[in-house]
Amino acid sequence: MKRTGSNSTLWVELDGFEKAKERFAAEIVTLNKLMTTLGPTYNSLAGAVLQIAKQGISATHGGLASCPNGRIVGSKEPIKNIIWQARNQSMHYEESNYHNNVQSCFANLVSDFGSYLNLGNTNHALAILDLLGWAEYNTYESDIATLLPP
């Protein structure tokens, strides 16, 4: 298509747009397949991080009750409780039968951050790490340090 005006010429090559659309459509299909494959892997790795943090609380404090709260996430959840309950959710998400403490923690998180954290048969470990900002090692290290004895 060619359009000419008084001082300019505009060329629009529709064939190029069509080829780009086809190429990008194929790449989107490939990326979607990759995300479908890697999503469970990333969630498993995130669950392992939560398991390690939970075991640190257990080994250091003997359980959740004697552990310091650490920072508060959202309006009311201490990070120690998020670690503990998110680890439990991640380990048992396929059963979809959560204890009251897991349900209460996630209800608070949903209230503060949105329905993407609704309990069901979805592993939320990666979403929790993202919520905590633990993609940055310094944030993870700082949070864990607040749970250590003085």
ChimeraX attribute file (.defattr): number of C-alpha atoms within 10 A of each C-alpha:
attribute: neighborCount
match mode: 1-to-1
recipient: residues
	/A:1	7
	/A:2	8
	/A:3	9
	/A:4	9
	/A:5	7
	/A:6	5
	/A:7	5
	/A:8	8
	/A:9	10
	/A:10	10
	/A:11	10
	/A:12	11
	/A:13	10
	/A:14	10
	/A:15	9
	/A:16	10
	/A:17	11
	/A:18	11
	/A:19	11
	/A:20	12
	/A:21	12
	/A:22	12
	/A:23	11
	/A:24	12
	/A:25	12
	/A:26	11
	/A:27	12
	/A:28	12
	/A:29	11
	/A:30	12
	/A:31	12
	/A:32	11
	/A:33	12
	/A:34	11
	/A:35	13
	/A:36	11
	/A:37	11
	/A:38	12
	/A:39	14
	/A:40	14
	/A:41	13
	/A:42	14
	/A:43	20
	/A:44	18
	/A:45	14
	/A:46	24
	/A:47	25
	/A:48	16
	/A:49	19
	/A:50	25
	/A:51	19
	/A:52	14
	/A:53	19
	/A:54	23
	/A:55	17
	/A:56	16
	/A:57	23
	/A:58	16
	/A:59	10
	/A:60	15
	/A:61	16
	/A:62	12
	/A:63	14
	/A:64	16
	/A:65	12
	/A:66	11
	/A:67	18
	/A:68	17
	/A:69	16
	/A:70	18
	/A:71	15
	/A:72	13
	/A:73	18
	/A:74	16
	/A:75	11
	/A:76	12
	/A:77	19
	/A:78	16
	/A:79	21
	/A:80	25
	/A:81	21
	/A:82	22
	/A:83	25
	/A:84	22
	/A:85	23
	/A:86	27
	/A:87	27
	/A:88	20
	/A:89	27
	/A:90	23
	/A:91	18
	/A:92	15
	/A:93	19
	/A:94	12
	/A:95	11
	/A:96	13
	/A:97	14
	/A:98	16
	/A:99	11
	/A:100	10
	/A:101	13
	/A:102	19
	/A:103	16
	/A:104	14
	/A:105	19
	/A:106	22
	/A:107	17
	/A:108	17
	/A:109	23
	/A:110	16
	/A:111	14
	/A:112	14
	/A:113	15
	/A:114	11
	/A:115	12
	/A:116	10
	/A:117	19
	/A:118	15
	/A:119	19
	/A:120	14
	/A:121	14
	/A:122	17
	/A:123	25
	/A:124	24
	/A:125	27
	/A:126	24
	/A:127	15
	/A:128	22
	/A:129	20
	/A:130	13
	/A:131	14
	/A:132	18
	/A:133	14
	/A:134	18
	/A:135	13
	/A:136	11
	/A:137	10
	/A:138	11
	/A:139	13
	/A:140	16
	/A:141	11
	/A:142	13
	/A:143	18
	/A:144	16
	/A:145	12
	/A:146	16
	/A:147	20
	/A:148	14
	/A:149	9
	/A:150	6
